[in-house]
Structures are given as C-alpha cells and as structure tokens.
C-alpha cells in the first residue's frame, strides 16, 4: 500500500534522476549557426517580392516592364533588387540584347524551375487555409 509520501519520494527520485542526466557544462547551440534547409531555401529565394516574380517567370520569359505591370504594387527599385538577388542565387538568367533601347529578358534556370512545385504547394495551402 503506497502512501502520499511514497508517491512524493517516487516523483522526487524521477525528477532528480532526470536533472542528473543533464550535463552541467552543456551549452546550447547558437540558433544562428544551426543549418536548416528551409532557412537556406528562404535565403536563396529572398524577400517578399521574389515569390511574385517567380510566379510570373513560371509562365515564361519576361521583360522588366512586363514584370512590373503584372506585379502592381512593386516599385522599380524593389523589382530591380529582387531580380539581381535571384540572378546572383542562380535562380534566373538575365539576357541583355544590344538594341536601342536595351532589351533585357529574364528566364528561370533549372534551379528556378525546381521551385515551381514548392510555390504550387504554397498556393494550394493558401487556398485551403486562408
């Protein structure tokens, strides 16, 4: 027959054994240095406008003006920065044609095309939950 005191001792013993298992010299990892593939993907994709730029480029090659017309709220500076970032990350290619005025086209690379499924799943999630 167990008493309240026995149960209290049992609880204390199990708590004590748990606390003894933790190394007193343990230092938790700094979260900034933990490698995460989701975090890496977000670093490649970039800011909030990247998703909308990618959405447009999934339909094919686009010029700067076309992208700006399709993404109504984006400023020319934000679009330029987003395109540069995606180009630096190897997600899209920028092709310049020596015409007057200069014609520039943006096309997804295979790396960029691989993001299509991810964005499609995000679109389906949004349709279901928002």
C-alpha positions in Angstrom: 0.0 0.0 0.0 1.6 3.3 -1.1 1.2 6.5 0.8 1.3 10.1 -0.4 4.8 10.3 1.0 5.9 7.3 -1.1 4.5 8.8 -4.2 6.2 12.1 -3.4 9.5 10.4 -3.0 9.0 8.5 -6.2 8.3 11.8 -8.0 11.3 13.4 -6.4 13.5 10.5 -7.4 12.4 10.5 -11.0 12.8 14.3 -11.2 16.2 14.0 -9.6 17.4 11.3 -12.0 16.2 13.5 -14.9 18.1 16.5 -13.7 21.2 14.4 -13.1 21.2 13.3 -16.7 21.8 16.9 -17.9 25.5 17.8 -18.1 26.0 21.0 -16.0 28.6 22.1 -18.6 26.1 21.8 -21.5 26.0 24.9 -23.7 23.1 25.1 -26.2 23.9 25.7 -29.8 23.5 29.2 -31.1 20.4 29.2 -33.3 22.1 31.4 -35.8 24.6 28.7 -36.7 22.2 25.8 -37.0 21.9 24.7 -40.6 18.4 24.3 -41.8 17.4 23.5 -45.4 14.2 25.6 -45.1 16.3 28.6 -44.0 18.8 28.0 -46.8 15.9 27.9 -49.3 14.5 31.2 -47.9 17.9 32.8 -48.2 18.1 31.7 -51.9 14.5 32.9 -52.7 15.0 36.2 -50.8 12.4 38.7 -49.9 8.6 39.0 -50.2 8.6 40.0 -53.9 10.6 37.0 -55.0 7.6 34.7 -54.8 5.6 37.0 -57.1 8.5 37.4 -59.6 8.9 33.6 -59.7 5.1 33.2 -60.2 5.4 35.3 -63.3 8.5 33.7 -64.6 6.9 30.2 -64.3 4.8 31.3 -67.3 7.9 32.0 -69.4 10.5 34.6 -70.2 9.5 38.2 -69.2 10.9 41.7 -69.6 11.3 44.1 -66.8 8.3 46.2 -67.8 6.1 43.1 -68.1 7.0 42.0 -64.6 6.3 45.5 -63.3 2.9 45.6 -64.9 2.0 42.1 -63.6 3.1 42.8 -60.0 1.2 46.0 -59.4 2.5 47.1 -56.0 6.2 46.6 -56.7 8.4 49.6 -57.1 11.1 49.6 -59.9 13.8 49.6 -57.2 12.3 46.6 -55.4 11.9 44.7 -58.7 15.5 45.5 -59.7 16.8 44.3 -56.3 14.7 41.2 -56.4 15.8 40.3 -59.9 19.5 40.9 -59.0 19.2 38.7 -55.9 17.6 35.9 -57.8 20.2 36.2 -60.6 23.1 36.1 -58.0 21.5 33.0 -56.5 21.3 31.2 -59.9 17.5 31.1 -59.9 17.1 33.2 -63.1 19.2 34.3 -66.0 19.3 37.9 -67.3 19.9 38.2 -71.1 20.7 41.6 -72.5 20.1 42.4 -76.2 22.3 45.2 -77.7 19.4 47.2 -79.1 18.3 50.8 -78.6 16.8 51.0 -76.1 18.4 48.0 -74.4 16.2 44.9 -74.2 16.6 42.7 -71.1 14.8 39.4 -70.6 14.6 37.2 -67.5 14.2 33.5 -67.7 14.3 30.8 -64.9 17.2 28.5 -64.7 16.6 24.8 -64.0 17.3 25.7 -60.3 14.5 28.3 -60.5 12.2 25.8 -62.3 12.6 23.4 -59.4 10.9 25.9 -57.1 7.7 25.6 -59.1 6.4 22.6 -57.1 7.1 24.4 -53.8 5.2 27.5 -54.8 2.4 25.4 -56.2 2.0 23.7 -52.8 2.1 27.0 -51.1 -0.7 28.2 -53.4 -2.8 25.1 -52.6 -2.2 25.6 -48.8 -3.3 29.2 -49.0 -6.5 28.2 -50.9 -7.3 25.7 -48.3 -6.5 27.6 -45.1 -6.8 31.4 -45.8 
